[in-house]
Amino acid sequence: MDRRMFLTGFTGGLLAAPLVARAEPALSPSGRPWRVGILFQTSEHYLDAILQGFRELGYVEGRHMVVEVRSAARDLTRLAQLAHELVQLPVDVLMTSGSGIGAAMAATTVIPIVMLSSIDPVGQRQVQSISRPGGNVTGMTITFDTVLAKELQILKEASPKVSRVGILTQSSTPPSERTLTAAPQLALTVFHVPFDAAAELDAALATVARKRADALVVDATEPNVLRRREIAEFALRHRLPSVTDMKEIAEAGGLLAYVPDYFDMFRRAPRYVDLIFKGARPGDLPVQQNQHWGLFINLKTAKALGLTIPHSLLLRADRVIE
């Protein structure tokens, strides 16, 4: 997964700089408030983060902008329709994440699209490059090429005896070269188990068992999140320590989660919108990576697996689930 970020030059500095007092945002060229479309693929859980980001920039709803929110409520088949609906209003900018990015790109090549969070935007052809996206898309990305390696390190620290790890991800995001390099250094063998739809779960887990994994990495893809309880139950039943990048999986019974700070990412995304409203072109604004991660440890699961989590790891945890 190529999820690196290079922020250079004046524009990057604006995106990364601390917030300071700003002049009141200008209205659109027509004199009306800007119309911001927000497309969620699951719930509106992070809407508050986005609105907070706008408020920090001086935007007031109703005066400077009108927000149009659409949610597919986990029914990804609705994303194309909802994206088209926002484009037809029309909105001045469209903010979305995950599968919503592809739906937005199919709906418009003109309206700026700000990614709230993206995985491998270059590999998915959402942008031409991280430093110079081109086109009408820019925004936030998650640097999982380093994270999978970090997850293996944390897993080994929590359960030193693990040696063979199944990595449950989508076909399009196999373990990165960095992960494959890190595994032998940790005395680990890893294998990829592709899992592209919730209906494929049983077959994927059967593969994990057949290949005799003694630990599991669970990527936070939509199918994995939807079936998180079954995955957690499988791991417990087969006594597999697990690590993931989605806190909901750890809360459902997974052992460990190394989680991006989505609230922070969604809060920072409006800075792109602000720059676009001031005349910047999306294709000239470098994609920015998530900068903050949190460690979750499920002690109840650790006890069920007969593991004693090292004190050094517990001290680094942002949340301990008991």
C-alpha positions as CSV (number, residue, x, y, z in Angstrom):
1,M,0.0,0.0,0.0
2,D,1.6,3.2,-1.1
3,R,0.3,5.8,1.4
4,R,3.1,8.3,1.7
5,M,2.8,12.0,1.9
6,F,5.0,14.9,0.9
7,L,4.0,18.3,2.0
8,T,6.2,21.0,0.4
9,G,6.0,24.6,-0.4
10,F,3.6,27.3,0.7
11,T,0.4,25.4,0.2
12,G,1.6,22.4,2.3
13,G,2.7,24.9,5.1
14,L,-0.9,26.2,5.3
15,L,-2.3,22.8,5.6
16,A,0.1,21.7,8.3
17,A,0.4,25.0,10.3
18,P,-1.3,25.6,13.6
19,L,-4.6,27.4,13.4
20,V,-4.3,31.2,13.9
21,A,-6.7,34.1,13.7
22,R,-8.1,34.4,10.2
23,A,-10.1,37.0,8.4
24,E,-13.8,36.3,8.0
25,P,-14.3,33.8,5.1
26,A,-15.5,35.4,1.8
27,L,-18.8,34.4,0.2
28,S,-18.8,32.7,-3.2
29,P,-18.4,34.8,-6.3
30,S,-22.2,34.9,-6.7
31,G,-22.5,36.4,-3.2
32,R,-24.4,33.4,-1.7
33,P,-23.0,31.1,0.9
34,W,-20.8,28.2,-0.3
35,R,-22.6,24.9,-0.7
36,V,-20.6,22.0,0.8
37,G,-21.7,18.4,0.0
38,I,-20.6,15.7,2.5
39,L,-21.1,12.1,1.5
40,F,-20.8,9.4,4.2
41,Q,-20.6,5.7,3.3
42,T,-21.5,4.6,6.8
43,S,-22.9,7.0,9.4
44,E,-22.6,10.7,10.2
45,H,-20.4,9.9,13.2
46,Y,-17.6,12.3,12.2
47,L,-19.8,15.2,11.0
48,D,-19.1,17.1,14.2
49,A,-15.3,16.9,13.4
50,I,-15.8,18.4,10.0
51,L,-18.0,21.2,11.3
52,Q,-15.5,21.9,14.0
53,G,-12.8,22.3,11.4
54,F,-14.9,24.8,9.5
55,R,-15.6,26.7,12.7
56,E,-11.9,26.9,13.5
57,L,-11.4,28.5,10.1
58,G,-14.1,31.1,10.8
59,Y,-17.0,29.6,8.8
60,V,-20.5,30.0,10.2
61,E,-23.2,27.8,8.8
62,G,-25.9,29.8,7.1
63,R,-23.7,32.8,6.7
64,H,-20.6,31.5,4.9
65,M,-21.8,28.0,3.9
66,V,-24.7,25.6,3.6
67,V,-23.9,21.9,4.4
68,E,-25.7,19.2,2.4
69,V,-25.2,15.8,4.1
70,R,-26.0,12.4,2.5
71,S,-25.3,9.0,4.1
72,A,-25.4,5.6,2.5
73,A,-25.9,4.0,5.9
74,R,-23.5,1.2,5.0
75,D,-25.5,0.4,1.8
76,L,-22.6,1.1,-0.6
77,T,-24.9,0.5,-3.6
78,R,-26.5,3.9,-2.8
79,L,-23.3,5.9,-3.0
80,A,-23.4,6.5,-6.8
81,Q,-27.0,7.8,-6.5
82,L,-26.2,10.1,-3.5
83,A,-23.1,11.5,-5.2
84,H,-25.1,12.2,-8.3
85,E,-27.7,13.9,-6.2
86,L,-25.1,16.2,-4.6
87,V,-23.5,17.1,-7.9
88,Q,-26.9,18.0,-9.4
89,L,-27.7,20.5,-6.6
90,P,-24.9,21.6,-7.4
91,V,-22.5,21.8,-4.5
92,D,-19.3,23.9,-4.7
93,V,-17.2,21.1,-3.1
94,L,-17.8,17.5,-2.3
95,M,-16.2,15.9,0.8
96,T,-16.2,12.1,1.2
97,S,-14.1,9.1,2.1
98,G,-13.5,5.4,1.3
99,S,-15.8,4.0,-1.4
100,G,-17.5,7.4,-1.6
101,I,-14.4,8.8,-3.4
102,G,-14.9,6.6,-6.4
103,A,-18.6,7.4,-6.5
104,A,-17.9,11.1,-6.4
105,M,-15.2,10.8,-9.1
106,A,-17.7,9.0,-11.3
107,A,-20.3,11.8,-10.7
108,T,-18.1,14.7,-11.6
109,T,-14.7,15.7,-13.0
110,V,-15.3,19.4,-12.4
111,I,-16.5,19.9,-8.8
112,P,-13.5,19.7,-6.3
113,I,-13.5,16.6,-4.3
114,V,-11.8,16.6,-0.8
115,M,-11.0,13.1,0.5
116,L,-11.7,12.9,4.2
117,S,-9.7,9.7,4.4
118,S,-8.3,7.6,1.6
119,I,-6.2,4.4,1.4
120,D,-3.6,4.3,-1.4
121,P,-5.1,7.2,-3.5
122,V,-2.4,6.7,-6.1
123,G,-2.9,3.0,-6.4
124,Q,-6.6,3.5,-6.7
125,R,-6.0,6.2,-9.3
126,Q,-7.8,8.8,-7.3
127,V,-4.8,11.2,-7.7
128,Q,-1.8,11.2,-10.0
129,S,0.7,11.6,-7.2
130,I,0.8,12.5,-3.5
131,S,2.7,15.7,-4.0
132,R,0.8,16.9,-7.1
133,P,-2.6,15.1,-7.3
134,G,-3.8,16.7,-10.6
135,G,-7.5,16.6,-11.6
136,N,-10.2,17.6,-9.1
137,V,-9.3,15.4,-6.1
138,T,-7.1,16.0,-3.1
139,G,-7.3,15.5,0.7
140,M,-6.3,13.2,3.5
141,T,-4.7,9.7,3.3
142,I,-3.7,7.0,5.8
143,T,-0.1,5.7,5.7
144,F,-0.8,2.0,6.1
145,D,2.5,1.0,4.3
146,T,4.2,1.7,7.6
147,V,1.3,0.8,9.8
148,L,1.1,-2.9,9.0
149,A,4.7,-3.3,10.0
150,K,3.9,-1.4,13.2
151,E,1.0,-3.7,13.8
152,L,3.2,-6.8,13.5
153,Q,5.6,-5.3,16.0
154,I,2.9,-4.6,18.5
155,L,1.4,-8.1,18.0
156,K,4.8,-9.7,18.6
157,E,5.3,-7.6,21.7
158,A,1.9,-8.6,23.1
159,S,2.3,-12.3,22.2
160,P,6.0,-13.2,21.7
161,K,5.3,-16.8,20.7
162,V,3.3,-16.0,17.5
163,S,5.1,-17.0,14.3
164,R,2.6,-17.4,11.5
165,V,0.3,-14.5,10.8
166,G,-2.7,-14.4,8.4
167,I,-3.4,-10.9,7.0
168,L,-7.1,-10.4,6.2
169,T,-7.3,-7.5,3.7
170,Q,-9.0,-6.7,0.4
171,S,-7.4,-8.1,-2.8
172,S,-6.4,-4.6,-3.9
173,T,-4.4,-4.0,-0.8
174,P,-2.0,-6.9,-0.2
175,P,0.7,-6.6,2.4
176,S,3.2,-3.9,1.5
177,E,6.9,-4.5,0.8
178,R,7.7,-2.9,4.1
179,T,5.5,-5.4,5.9
180,L,7.1,-8.3,4.1
181,T,10.5,-7.0,5.0
182,A,9.6,-6.4,8.6
183,A,8.1,-9.8,9.2
184,P,11.3,-11.9,9.1
185,Q,13.0,-9.4,11.4
186,L,10.3,-10.2,13.9
187,A,10.6,-14.0,13.3
188,L,7.2,-14.0,11.6
189,T,5.9,-15.6,8.5
190,V,2.9,-13.7,6.9
191,F,0.4,-14.7,4.3
192,H,-2.4,-12.7,2.6
193,V,-6.0,-13.8,2.8
194,P,-8.1,-11.6,0.4
195,F,-11.6,-10.7,1.6
196,D,-13.6,-8.4,-0.7
197,A,-17.2,-8.8,0.4
198,A,-19.0,-9.7,3.6
199,A,-20.3,-12.9,2.0
200,E,-16.7,-14.1,1.5
201,L,-16.0,-14.2,5.3
202,D,-16.5,-17.9,5.9
203,A,-14.2,-18.9,3.1
204,A,-11.5,-16.4,4.2
205,L,-11.6,-17.6,7.8
206,A,-11.4,-21.2,6.6
207,T,-8.3,-20.3,4.7
208,V,-6.8,-18.8,7.8
209,A,-7.5,-22.0,9.8
210,R,-6.3,-24.3,6.9
211,K,-2.9,-22.4,6.7
212,R,-2.5,-22.8,10.4
213,A,-2.1,-19.2,11.4
214,D,-1.4,-18.5,15.0
215,A,-2.2,-14.8,14.8
216,L,-4.4,-12.5,12.7
217,V,-4.1,-9.0,11.2
218,V,-7.5,-7.6,10.3
219,D,-7.5,-4.6,7.9
220,A,-10.3,-2.1,8.6
221,T,-12.1,-2.6,5.3
222,E,-15.9,-2.2,5.1
223,P,-16.5,-6.1,4.9
224,N,-14.3,-6.7,7.9
225,V,-16.0,-4.0,9.9
226,L,-19.5,-5.3,9.0
227,R,-18.5,-8.8,10.2
228,R,-16.3,-7.8,13.1
229,R,-18.0,-9.8,15.7
230,E,-17.7,-13.0,13.7
231,I,-14.0,-12.3,13.1
232,A,-13.4,-11.6,16.8
233,E,-15.3,-14.8,17.7
234,F,-13.3,-16.8,15.2
235,A,-10.0,-15.5,16.6
236,L,-11.0,-16.3,20.2
237,R,-12.3,-19.8,19.2
238,H,-9.0,-20.6,17.5
239,R,-7.0,-18.8,20.1
240,L,-5.5,-16.3,17.7
241,P,-4.1,-13.0,19.0
242,S,-5.3,-10.3,16.6
243,V,-4.4,-6.7,15.7
244,T,-6.4,-4.3,13.5
245,D,-6.6,-0.6,12.6
246,M,-10.2,-0.1,13.5
247,K,-11.2,0.4,17.2
248,E,-14.6,-1.2,16.6
249,I,-13.0,-4.5,15.9
250,A,-11.1,-4.4,19.2
251,E,-14.3,-3.4,21.0
252,A,-16.0,-6.4,19.4
253,G,-13.3,-8.7,21.0
254,G,-10.1,-8.3,19.0
255,L,-7.0,-8.1,21.0
256,L,-5.2,-5.0,19.7
257,A,-6.0,-2.0,17.5
258,Y,-3.6,0.6,16.2
259,V,-6.0,3.2,15.0
260,P,-5.7,6.4,12.9
261,D,-7.3,9.5,14.6
262,Y,-10.2,9.9,12.2
263,F,-11.6,12.8,14.2
264,D,-8.4,14.7,13.7
265,M,-8.3,13.9,9.9
266,F,-11.9,14.9,9.4
267,R,-11.3,18.1,11.4
268,R,-8.3,19.1,9.2
269,A,-10.0,18.3,5.9
270,P,-11.9,21.7,5.8
271,R,-8.5,23.4,5.4
272,Y,-8.5,22.1,1.8
273,V,-12.0,23.4,1.3
274,D,-10.9,26.8,2.6
275,L,-7.9,26.9,0.2
276,I,-10.1,25.9,-2.7
277,F,-12.7,28.6,-1.9
278,K,-9.8,31.1,-2.0
279,G,-8.9,30.0,-5.5
280,A,-6.5,27.1,-5.1
281,R,-6.8,24.2,-7.6
282,P,-7.3,20.7,-6.0
283,G,-4.8,19.2,-8.3
284,D,-2.1,21.6,-6.9
285,L,-2.7,20.8,-3.2
286,P,-0.6,17.9,-1.9
287,V,-2.4,15.0,-0.3
288,Q,-1.7,15.0,3.5
289,Q,-1.3,11.9,5.6
290,N,-2.8,11.1,9.0
291,Q,-0.4,12.2,11.7
292,H,-1.9,10.7,14.9
293,W,-2.5,7.0,15.9
294,G,-4.0,5.4,19.0
295,L,-3.3,2.0,20.6
296,F,-6.3,0.0,22.0
297,I,-5.8,-3.1,24.1
298,N,-8.6,-5.5,25.0
299,L,-7.6,-7.0,28.3
300,K,-10.7,-9.2,28.5
301,T,-9.6,-10.9,25.3
302,A,-6.0,-11.1,26.5
303,K,-7.2,-13.0,29.5
304,A,-9.3,-15.3,27.4
305,L,-6.2,-16.1,25.3
306,G,-4.1,-16.6,28.4
307,L,-1.8,-13.6,27.5
308,T,-0.2,-11.2,29.9
309,I,0.2,-7.9,28.2
310,P,3.6,-6.4,29.0
311,H,3.4,-3.3,31.3
312,S,5.5,-1.4,28.7
313,L,2.7,-1.9,26.1
314,L,-0.1,-1.0,28.5
315,L,1.7,2.3,29.3
316,R,1.5,3.2,25.6
317,A,-2.2,2.4,25.3
318,D,-4.6,5.2,24.6
319,R,-7.5,3.0,25.8
320,V,-7.6,-0.3,27.7
321,I,-10.8,-2.3,27.3
322,E,-11.7,-4.4,30.4
